[in-house]
Amino acid sequence: MTKAGLVKLAAHGLAVSLPPGWEGTITAEQEALVAAQSLAFAASAAPPETMPVAQFATFALPAVRDDFGGTAVERMGRDDVFISLVEYAAEEASSALFSARGLPRRLDARAFSPHMLQRRIPGHTGLQRFFNHGGRAFCLYLVLGDADDAHRLTRRAEQVLATIVVDDAP
């Protein structure tokens, strides 16, 4: 914790300074668990690569949750924000899906939609953006607890997005 009350996290080439009232994690194990559960691997196949997943929220994050906030976003209140930054394999960075360059720092609250949610929850709204940064491929996924207050909650999310640092691929 810094003098200003910011919580600083850094791991796996990602760093963030979270304002008071936010919590988060940066791990590299969740993606591998999801991939192992959803894909059938031949006995000789290599295990899936573990990719970083960073998650930040204005509410208590449960210990177990999926990459896009499953089991977490259900706990959100109307004033809450959830952010997930999921990294994909480096070879995806040059694909059309990840063609946008750089982490989105400014968001248009009108771009949020309940149709963007991984799972629809009444009152919630979401946004998903794919991008590349320094040879790395990412999906930025956000959930706002109150679609009717998207402008204010978007500004809260942007406070965190402004502090995220993404290192270039090694």
SVG drawing of the C-alpha trace seen along z (x, -y; Angstrom):
<svg xmlns="http://www.w3.org/2000/svg" viewBox="-33 -10 45 51">
<polyline fill="none" stroke="black" stroke-width="0.4" points="0.0,0.0 1.3,-3.4 1.0,-6.7 -2.0,-7.7 -3.8,-4.5 -3.3,-2.9 -2.8,0.9 -0.1,1.9 0.0,5.3 2.5,6.6 3.0,10.1 3.4,11.8 4.4,8.6 1.3,6.7 1.0,4.0 -1.8,1.9 -2.3,-0.7 -5.8,-0.2 -7.6,-3.1 -9.1,-2.7 -12.1,-0.4 -10.8,1.8 -9.2,5.2 -7.6,7.5 -5.4,10.3 -2.9,11.1 -2.6,14.9 -1.4,17.3 -3.3,20.4 -7.0,19.9 -6.6,20.0 -4.9,23.4 -7.7,24.8 -10.4,23.6 -8.5,24.9 -7.8,28.3 -11.5,28.7 -12.8,27.6 -10.4,29.4 -9.6,33.0 -5.9,33.5 -4.1,36.5 -1.9,38.4 1.2,37.1 -0.1,33.5 1.6,30.8 -0.5,29.3 -2.0,25.9 0.1,22.9 -0.7,20.9 -1.6,17.3 -2.1,14.3 -5.5,13.2 -5.8,9.9 -9.1,9.2 -10.0,6.0 -13.3,5.2 -15.0,2.8 -16.4,5.7 -14.9,8.7 -13.7,11.3 -14.5,14.9 -11.5,17.2 -12.7,19.3 -14.0,17.6 -13.5,18.1 -11.5,15.8 -14.5,13.7 -15.8,13.3 -18.2,16.3 -19.1,16.7 -17.9,13.1 -20.2,10.8 -23.2,12.5 -22.2,10.8 -22.0,7.3 -24.1,4.5 -25.5,1.6 -22.4,-0.6 -19.9,2.1 -17.4,2.6 -15.6,5.7 -12.6,5.7 -10.9,8.8 -7.8,8.7 -7.2,12.1 -4.1,12.9 -4.1,15.2 -1.2,17.0 1.3,14.6 0.7,15.9 -2.8,14.6 -1.5,11.0 -1.2,10.7 -4.7,12.2 -7.6,10.1 -9.5,10.5 -6.6,8.8 -5.8,6.2 -6.7,3.2 -3.5,1.8 -3.1,0.9 -5.1,1.3 -8.3,-0.8 -8.0,-3.6 -11.1,-5.6 -14.4,-3.9 -17.7,-5.0 -20.5,-4.2 -22.9,-3.9 -20.9,-0.9 -21.8,1.2 -24.7,3.7 -26.3,6.5 -25.7,8.6 -22.0,8.3 -22.2,10.2 -20.9,13.7 -24.1,14.5 -27.0,12.0 -27.8,10.7 -30.7,8.2 -29.4,4.6 -25.8,5.4 -24.2,4.3 -20.9,5.3 -18.2,4.5 -15.5,6.7 -12.5,5.5 -9.8,7.5 -6.4,5.9 -2.7,6.5 0.1,4.8 3.8,5.3 3.4,8.7 0.8,9.9 -2.9,10.6 -5.6,9.7 -9.3,9.5 -10.5,6.7 -13.9,7.6 -15.8,5.2 -19.1,5.5 -21.0,2.6 -23.5,3.3 -26.1,0.7 -26.7,0.2 -28.7,-3.0 -25.5,-4.5 -23.1,-3.4 -21.5,-6.8 -20.4,-7.2 -19.4,-3.5 -17.4,-3.7 -15.4,-6.6 -14.6,-4.4 -13.3,-1.7 -11.2,-4.2 -9.4,-5.2 -8.1,-1.7 -7.4,-1.3 -5.3,-4.4 -2.9,-2.7 -2.4,0.6 1.1,1.3 1.6,4.0 5.1,5.1 6.1,6.1 6.4,9.8 9.9,11.1"/>
</svg>
